[in-house]
Amino acid sequence: MDVTQAIWSRTDKFDFAYLPILPVTNVTSLAKPSSVWLNIEHDIFYRQHGFDMTKYILSTSRSADVKYISSCELGFLQGISGRVNRNTKLVFRFLDAASSDPSSNQTYGSLLSNLTFIKTVASGIMVPKEYIWPVTANNYIQPPKSVVRDAHNAGLEIYASDFANDRVIPYNYSYDPLEEYLHFVGSDNFSVDGVLTEHPLTAAAAIGCFTNLNVSSKTDHGSPLIISHNGASGDYPDCTDLAYQKAVDDGADVIDCSIQITNDGVPICMSSINLFDTTNVQRTTFSNRASIIKDIQTTPGIFTFNLSWAEISNSDLRLAACTHALLLAVNSCTGLGDSMPPYMTPARIGALAQLLNGSQAQPPALAPMPVLNSSDVTEPPLPPVVPKNAPGGGANGSTSAPVSDHSGGNVLTSGLRVVLTCVDGEHLTGDAAASGEADRQGREAEESGTF
């Protein structure tokens, strides 16, 4: 028996919907009553080019209910530690274990063995879910690692990332996303303090199965937090007002925002710094601003810091909304590394999907449907008509041999297929006609005294 991965597809109704890009201030308003989680990327690059992410974060955290600030650069967290509100928690985000933190030049794998040092900077860590339940190349889970227990022993909260209903999940979960969540919240040895998910509603259903999780950990909450990833991006396009509002409605405790910066210093929420990944920028007047920034990526791109907020907000630049169909964004802090599935890689520059706009997008063409005339239709030939006086009813006038019964009488063969001409000119064919002929000849035999 063959078993295949269930397909959890996302609606394509928002493809090429071209939704507006949101500044951080708009997202903090949409997040209520949930808390806000700000994620910082590329801090070193921004500082080298005159952008002070620390200033932006401190300003935003004072004016909004920002409860969490995360970064995959430990140096950034060290720079703001002690300068943010006491109620704001700093979280260090781990990427692929073989990748290096640019601020410390240490691999994330080596930093994982020094959690006591991270505790001096942050109150929690976020790790890809494979750090907790490793997965083999054959897509089966291995025994859990001790990272959850180690983090709790160090006084750190720990959050797991990369949850989505439509990703390929290990076979052990029987293709059930709910079952996968349960593996991360069912035991104190590997029960996390929160999950970063594109489907908050599924996470809420799993966490709702338990009422007393993490009771022995050093956290200040009993149930794992449900943290949206770019809003409810499994239901609506990344980082849009629809996605953020859906996350709030689905019970997300925390609404996340990955911050990118415009060239005039306005922080916006976008899942990628490269506008090629998630917008229709190639269909706008900004398409000639492509360049290669080796500190970001080795392929051409148009980046958020290439445009001002006025250019973004007053132009036809919009989110392309094909985040999981064609133009899937690649967040530099996803931590998937070489494990990035092919369907999640960004479309090539100039790909057909990026050249289409909303008015030009057309449904697939239908197969040709030829128009037929009466002369094109050929009726099948009718069987030949048997004269009424033809002996035996054979089509060629021959007589069928009767079948003898035990009494010596002659009985017509049952089920004989003959053709009769009716009074009204219609034809009877098949078993019905044969049965009628048998009845008629039977009556004639009775009248003549044969029986």
C-alpha positions as CSV (number, residue, x, y, z in Angstrom):
1,M,0.0,0.0,0.0
2,D,1.4,3.4,-0.9
3,V,0.9,6.3,1.4
4,T,1.5,9.9,0.3
5,Q,1.8,13.2,2.1
6,A,-1.6,14.9,2.6
7,I,-1.8,18.2,0.7
8,W,-2.8,21.2,2.8
9,S,-3.3,23.8,0.1
10,R,-3.7,27.5,0.6
11,T,-6.3,29.5,-1.3
12,D,-5.2,31.2,-4.5
13,K,-7.9,33.8,-4.2
14,F,-5.4,36.4,-3.1
15,D,-2.8,35.8,-5.7
16,F,-2.0,39.1,-7.4
17,A,-4.4,40.9,-5.0
18,Y,-1.7,43.6,-4.5
19,L,-2.3,44.5,-0.9
20,P,-0.7,47.5,0.8
21,I,2.6,47.4,2.7
22,L,2.1,48.3,6.4
23,P,4.3,50.4,8.6
24,V,5.0,49.1,12.1
25,T,2.7,51.6,13.7
26,N,-0.3,50.2,11.8
27,V,0.5,46.6,12.9
28,T,0.8,47.6,16.5
29,S,-2.7,49.0,16.2
30,L,-4.1,45.9,14.5
31,A,-2.5,43.6,17.2
32,K,-4.8,44.7,20.0
33,P,-5.6,43.0,22.4
34,S,-2.7,40.7,21.5
35,S,0.9,41.6,22.3
36,V,3.5,42.6,19.7
37,W,6.7,40.7,18.9
38,L,9.3,42.7,16.8
39,N,12.0,40.7,15.0
40,I,15.2,42.5,13.9
41,E,17.3,41.3,11.0
42,H,20.5,42.7,9.3
43,D,21.4,45.0,12.2
44,I,25.1,45.0,11.4
45,F,24.4,45.9,7.7
46,Y,22.1,48.7,8.7
47,R,24.6,50.2,11.1
48,Q,27.3,50.1,8.4
49,H,25.0,52.2,6.2
50,G,23.9,54.7,8.8
51,F,20.6,53.2,10.0
52,D,20.2,52.9,13.8
53,M,17.9,50.0,14.4
54,T,18.3,50.5,18.2
55,K,16.8,53.9,18.0
56,Y,13.9,52.7,15.9
57,I,13.2,49.8,18.3
58,L,13.4,51.9,21.5
59,S,11.1,54.5,20.0
60,T,8.5,51.9,18.8
61,S,8.6,49.9,22.1
62,R,7.8,53.0,24.1
63,S,4.8,53.9,21.9
64,A,3.3,50.4,21.5
65,D,2.7,47.3,23.6
66,V,5.9,45.5,22.5
67,K,6.3,42.5,24.8
68,Y,9.0,40.7,22.8
69,I,12.0,41.7,20.7
70,S,14.0,39.1,18.9
71,S,17.1,39.0,16.7
72,C,19.3,36.4,15.1
73,E,22.3,38.7,16.0
74,L,23.3,38.4,19.6
75,G,25.2,41.7,19.4
76,F,22.0,43.7,18.7
77,L,20.3,42.2,21.8
78,Q,23.4,43.1,23.9
79,G,23.1,46.7,22.6
80,I,19.5,47.2,23.8
81,S,19.7,45.0,26.9
82,G,18.8,47.2,29.9
83,R,17.5,50.0,27.7
84,V,14.0,48.6,27.0
85,N,11.0,48.4,29.2
86,R,11.3,45.9,32.0
87,N,8.3,44.1,30.7
88,T,9.8,43.6,27.3
89,K,11.6,40.3,26.8
90,L,14.6,39.8,24.6
91,V,14.8,36.6,22.6
92,F,17.8,35.3,20.7
93,R,16.8,33.5,17.5
94,F,18.8,30.5,16.4
95,L,19.2,29.7,12.7
96,D,20.6,26.6,11.1
97,A,23.2,25.1,13.5
98,A,26.0,25.3,10.9
99,S,25.3,29.0,10.1
100,S,27.2,31.8,12.0
101,D,25.9,34.7,14.0
102,P,27.5,37.7,12.2
103,S,27.9,39.6,15.4
104,S,29.9,37.0,17.3
105,N,31.2,34.9,14.4
106,Q,30.2,31.7,16.3
107,T,28.0,29.1,14.8
108,Y,24.5,28.7,16.3
109,G,25.3,25.2,17.1
110,S,28.2,26.3,19.3
111,L,26.1,29.0,20.9
112,L,23.6,26.4,21.9
113,S,26.1,24.9,24.3
114,N,26.6,28.3,26.1
115,L,23.1,29.1,27.2
116,T,24.3,30.5,30.5
117,F,26.0,33.3,28.6
118,I,22.9,33.9,26.5
119,K,20.9,34.3,29.7
120,T,23.0,37.3,30.6
121,V,21.7,39.0,27.4
122,A,18.2,37.5,26.8
123,S,15.3,36.1,28.7
124,G,14.5,33.4,26.0
125,I,15.6,31.7,22.9
126,M,13.8,30.7,19.7
127,V,14.9,27.6,17.9
128,P,13.8,25.7,14.8
129,K,11.6,22.8,15.8
130,E,14.3,20.3,14.6
131,Y,16.5,21.4,17.4
132,I,14.1,19.7,19.8
133,W,12.9,16.8,17.7
134,P,15.5,16.0,15.1
135,V,14.4,14.6,11.8
136,T,16.2,12.0,9.7
137,A,16.8,12.3,6.0
138,N,14.0,9.8,5.5
139,N,11.6,12.1,7.3
140,Y,11.3,10.3,10.6
141,I,11.7,11.9,14.0
142,Q,14.5,10.9,16.3
143,P,14.5,10.9,20.1
144,P,14.1,14.5,21.5
145,K,17.2,16.5,22.4
146,S,17.7,18.1,25.8
147,V,17.6,21.7,24.6
148,V,14.2,22.4,26.3
149,R,15.3,21.1,29.6
150,D,18.7,22.8,29.3
151,A,17.1,26.2,28.5
152,H,14.7,25.9,31.4
153,N,17.6,24.9,33.7
154,A,19.4,28.1,32.6
155,G,16.4,30.2,33.4
156,L,15.5,30.8,29.7
157,E,12.2,30.5,28.0
158,I,12.3,28.5,24.8
159,Y,10.1,28.9,21.7
160,A,9.9,26.7,18.7
161,S,9.6,28.0,15.1
162,D,8.7,26.8,11.6
163,F,5.2,25.4,12.2
164,A,2.8,25.4,9.2
165,N,0.1,23.0,8.3
166,D,1.2,22.6,4.7
167,R,4.8,21.8,5.1
168,V,6.1,18.3,4.8
169,I,6.0,17.0,8.3
170,P,7.6,13.7,9.6
171,Y,5.7,10.5,9.0
172,N,5.5,9.8,12.7
173,Y,2.8,12.5,12.9
174,S,0.5,10.6,10.4
175,Y,0.3,13.7,8.3
176,D,-1.6,15.5,11.0
177,P,-0.3,19.0,11.9
178,L,-2.2,18.8,15.2
179,E,-0.3,15.7,16.2
180,E,3.0,17.6,15.5
181,Y,2.1,20.4,17.9
182,L,1.3,17.8,20.6
183,H,4.8,16.5,20.5
184,F,6.1,19.9,21.6
185,V,3.7,20.5,24.5
186,G,3.0,17.1,26.0
187,S,5.9,16.7,28.4
188,D,7.9,18.9,30.6
189,N,11.1,17.6,29.1
190,F,10.3,19.1,25.7
191,S,7.3,21.3,26.3
192,V,8.1,24.7,24.8
193,D,7.0,28.1,26.1
194,G,5.6,29.1,22.7
195,V,5.3,28.2,19.1
196,L,5.8,30.4,16.0
197,T,3.1,29.3,13.6
198,E,1.5,30.3,10.3
199,H,-1.8,28.7,11.5
200,P,-2.6,30.0,15.0
201,L,-5.9,28.2,15.1
202,T,-4.3,24.8,14.8
203,A,-1.8,25.6,17.5
204,A,-4.7,26.8,19.7
205,A,-6.5,23.5,19.3
206,A,-3.4,21.5,20.3
207,I,-2.5,23.6,23.3
208,G,-6.1,23.6,24.4
209,C,-5.7,19.8,24.9
210,F,-3.6,20.6,28.0
211,T,-4.3,22.8,31.0
212,N,-1.2,22.6,33.2
213,L,1.8,22.7,30.9
214,N,5.2,24.0,32.0
215,V,4.2,24.0,35.7
216,S,7.8,23.1,36.7
217,S,9.6,25.5,34.4
218,K,10.9,28.9,35.4
219,T,8.4,30.7,33.1
220,D,5.7,33.1,34.1
221,H,2.9,31.4,32.1
222,G,1.4,28.0,32.3
223,S,0.4,27.4,28.6
224,P,2.7,27.9,25.6
225,L,2.2,31.1,23.8
226,I,0.8,31.1,20.3
227,I,2.9,33.5,18.2
228,S,1.8,34.3,14.7
229,H,4.4,34.2,11.9
230,N,3.8,37.2,9.6
231,G,0.2,37.1,10.9
232,A,-2.0,34.1,10.1
233,S,0.1,33.7,6.9
234,G,-1.3,30.2,6.3
235,D,-4.7,31.8,5.6
236,Y,-3.8,35.2,4.2
237,P,-0.8,36.7,2.5
238,D,2.2,37.5,4.7
239,C,2.3,40.7,6.7
240,T,-1.0,42.1,5.5
241,D,-3.8,43.6,7.5
242,L,-5.9,40.5,6.7
243,A,-3.3,38.1,8.0
244,Y,-2.7,40.1,11.2
245,Q,-6.4,40.5,11.9
246,K,-7.0,36.8,11.3
247,A,-4.2,35.9,13.8
248,V,-5.9,38.0,16.5
249,D,-9.3,36.5,15.7
250,D,-7.8,33.0,15.9
251,G,-6.5,33.6,19.4
252,A,-2.8,34.3,18.8
253,D,-1.3,35.6,22.0
254,V,1.4,37.5,20.2
255,I,1.5,39.2,16.8
256,D,4.9,39.2,15.1
257,C,6.4,41.8,12.8
258,S,9.7,41.3,10.9
259,I,11.0,44.9,10.6
260,Q,12.6,46.2,7.4
261,I,13.7,49.8,6.9
262,T,13.0,52.3,4.1
263,N,15.8,54.7,3.0
264,D,14.3,57.5,5.0
265,G,14.2,55.4,8.2
266,V,10.5,54.3,8.3
267,P,10.2,50.8,9.8
268,I,7.8,48.5,7.9
269,C,6.6,45.0,8.4
270,M,7.7,42.7,5.6
271,S,8.8,39.0,5.6
272,S,11.8,39.8,3.3
273,I,14.1,42.7,2.8
274,N,14.1,42.0,-0.9
275,L,11.1,43.5,-2.7
276,F,11.5,40.9,-5.5
277,D,10.4,38.2,-3.1
278,T,6.9,39.5,-2.1
279,T,5.9,42.5,-4.2
280,N,5.1,43.6,-7.8
281,V,8.2,45.9,-7.8
282,Q,9.2,44.7,-11.3
283,R,6.0,46.1,-12.7
284,T,6.6,49.6,-11.3
285,T,8.8,52.5,-12.1
286,F,11.3,51.3,-9.5
287,S,12.3,48.2,-11.6
288,N,15.5,49.8,-12.7
289,R,16.9,50.0,-9.2
290,A,18.0,46.4,-9.0
291,S,21.5,45.8,-7.6
292,I,23.5,43.1,-5.9
293,I,24.2,43.6,-2.2
294,K,26.6,40.8,-1.3
295,D,26.1,41.4,2.4
296,I,22.4,40.4,1.8
297,Q,22.4,38.0,-1.1
298,T,24.5,37.2,-4.2
299,T,21.6,37.7,-6.7
300,P,20.1,41.0,-7.8
301,G,17.3,42.5,-5.8
302,I,15.5,45.7,-5.0
303,F,15.6,46.2,-1.3
304,T,13.4,48.2,1.1
305,F,16.2,50.6,1.8
306,N,16.3,51.5,-1.9
307,L,13.0,53.3,-1.6
308,S,11.5,55.9,0.7
309,W,8.2,55.5,2.5
310,A,6.7,58.2,0.3
311,E,7.7,56.2,-2.8
312,I,6.2,53.0,-1.3
313,S,3.0,54.5,0.0
314,N,2.2,56.8,-2.9
315,S,2.9,54.4,-5.8
316,D,1.4,51.3,-7.2
317,L,4.0,49.1,-5.3
318,R,2.0,46.4,-3.4
319,L,2.5,43.1,-1.8
320,A,2.0,40.5,-4.6
321,A,0.3,38.2,-2.3
322,C,1.7,35.0,-3.9
323,T,3.7,34.1,-0.8
324,H,3.1,30.3,-1.0
325,A,2.0,29.9,-4.6
326,L,4.6,31.6,-6.7
327,L,6.5,34.3,-5.0
328,L,7.3,32.8,-1.7
329,A,9.3,35.0,0.5
330,V,12.5,33.7,2.2
331,N,13.0,35.2,5.6
332,S,16.7,35.3,6.5
333,C,15.8,34.1,10.0
334,T,13.7,31.1,9.1
335,G,16.5,28.8,9.9
336,L,15.7,26.3,7.2
337,G,19.1,26.7,5.5
338,D,19.8,23.9,3.0
339,S,16.5,22.2,4.1
340,M,14.4,24.8,2.4
341,P,11.8,22.9,0.3
342,P,11.9,23.7,-3.4
343,Y,8.3,25.0,-3.3
344,M,9.4,27.7,-0.8
345,T,12.3,29.1,-2.8
346,P,11.7,32.5,-4.4
347,A,10.8,32.8,-8.0
348,R,13.6,33.7,-10.4
349,I,13.8,37.3,-11.4
350,G,11.7,37.9,-14.5
351,A,9.6,34.8,-13.8
352,L,6.1,34.8,-15.4
353,A,4.3,35.3,-12.2
354,Q,6.2,38.5,-11.4
355,L,5.5,39.9,-14.8
356,L,1.7,39.6,-14.5
357,N,-0.4,42.2,-12.8
358,G,-3.9,41.9,-11.6
359,S,-5.6,43.2,-14.7
360,Q,-3.6,40.9,-17.0
361,A,-3.9,37.7,-15.0
362,Q,-6.2,35.3,-16.8
363,P,-7.4,31.8,-15.9
364,P,-5.9,28.8,-17.7
365,A,-7.2,28.4,-21.3
366,L,-9.8,25.7,-21.9
367,A,-9.2,22.9,-24.3
368,P,-10.7,23.5,-27.8
369,M,-14.3,22.6,-28.1
370,P,-15.2,22.0,-31.8
371,V,-18.7,22.9,-33.1
372,L,-20.4,19.9,-34.7
373,N,-23.0,20.1,-37.5
374,S,-25.6,17.5,-38.4
375,S,-23.5,16.4,-41.3
376,D,-20.7,15.5,-38.8
377,V,-22.9,13.0,-37.0
378,T,-23.2,9.5,-38.4
379,E,-26.0,7.3,-37.2
380,P,-25.0,3.6,-36.6
381,P,-26.7,1.2,-39.2
382,L,-29.9,-0.5,-38.1
383,P,-30.1,-4.3,-38.2
384,P,-31.9,-5.7,-41.3
385,V,-35.7,-6.1,-41.1
386,V,-36.9,-9.7,-41.1
387,P,-40.1,-10.4,-43.1
388,K,-43.0,-11.5,-41.0
389,N,-43.4,-14.7,-43.0
390,A,-39.8,-15.8,-42.8
391,P,-39.7,-19.3,-41.2
392,G,-37.9,-19.4,-38.0
393,G,-37.5,-15.6,-37.8
394,G,-33.8,-15.8,-38.9
395,A,-32.4,-12.7,-40.4
396,N,-31.4,-14.6,-43.6
397,G,-34.6,-16.6,-43.8
398,S,-33.2,-19.8,-42.4
399,T,-35.0,-21.9,-39.9
400,S,-33.6,-22.3,-36.4
401,A,-33.6,-25.9,-35.1
402,P,-36.1,-26.3,-32.3
403,V,-35.0,-27.7,-29.0
404,S,-36.6,-31.0,-27.9
405,D,-37.9,-31.3,-24.4
406,H,-38.4,-34.5,-22.4
407,S,-42.0,-35.0,-23.6
408,G,-41.0,-34.9,-27.2
409,G,-42.5,-31.6,-27.9
410,N,-40.8,-28.7,-29.6
411,V,-40.1,-25.6,-27.5
412,L,-38.6,-22.4,-28.9
413,T,-35.2,-21.5,-27.6
414,S,-35.4,-19.1,-24.6
415,G,-33.6,-15.8,-25.1
416,L,-33.5,-16.1,-28.9
417,R,-32.6,-12.6,-30.4
418,V,-34.9,-11.8,-33.4
419,V,-36.2,-8.7,-35.0
420,L,-39.9,-8.0,-35.6
421,T,-41.6,-5.4,-37.7
422,C,-44.5,-3.8,-35.7
423,V,-47.7,-2.4,-37.1
424,D,-46.5,1.1,-36.6
425,G,-43.3,0.5,-38.4
426,E,-41.0,0.6,-35.3
427,H,-38.4,-2.1,-34.6
428,L,-38.2,-4.3,-31.6
429,T,-34.8,-5.9,-31.0
430,G,-33.3,-8.1,-28.4
431,D,-34.7,-10.4,-25.7
432,A,-38.1,-8.6,-25.5
433,A,-38.8,-9.3,-29.2
434,A,-37.8,-12.9,-28.9
435,S,-40.1,-13.3,-25.9
436,G,-43.0,-11.8,-27.8
437,E,-42.5,-14.1,-30.8
438,A,-42.3,-17.2,-28.5
439,D,-45.6,-16.2,-26.9
440,R,-47.3,-15.8,-30.3
441,Q,-46.1,-19.1,-31.7
442,G,-47.1,-20.8,-28.5
443,R,-50.7,-19.6,-28.8
444,E,-50.8,-20.8,-32.4
445,A,-49.6,-24.2,-31.4
446,E,-52.3,-24.5,-28.8
447,E,-55.0,-23.5,-31.3
448,S,-53.8,-26.1,-33.8
449,G,-53.7,-28.8,-31.1
450,T,-49.9,-29.4,-31.3
451,F,-49.7,-29.4,-27.5
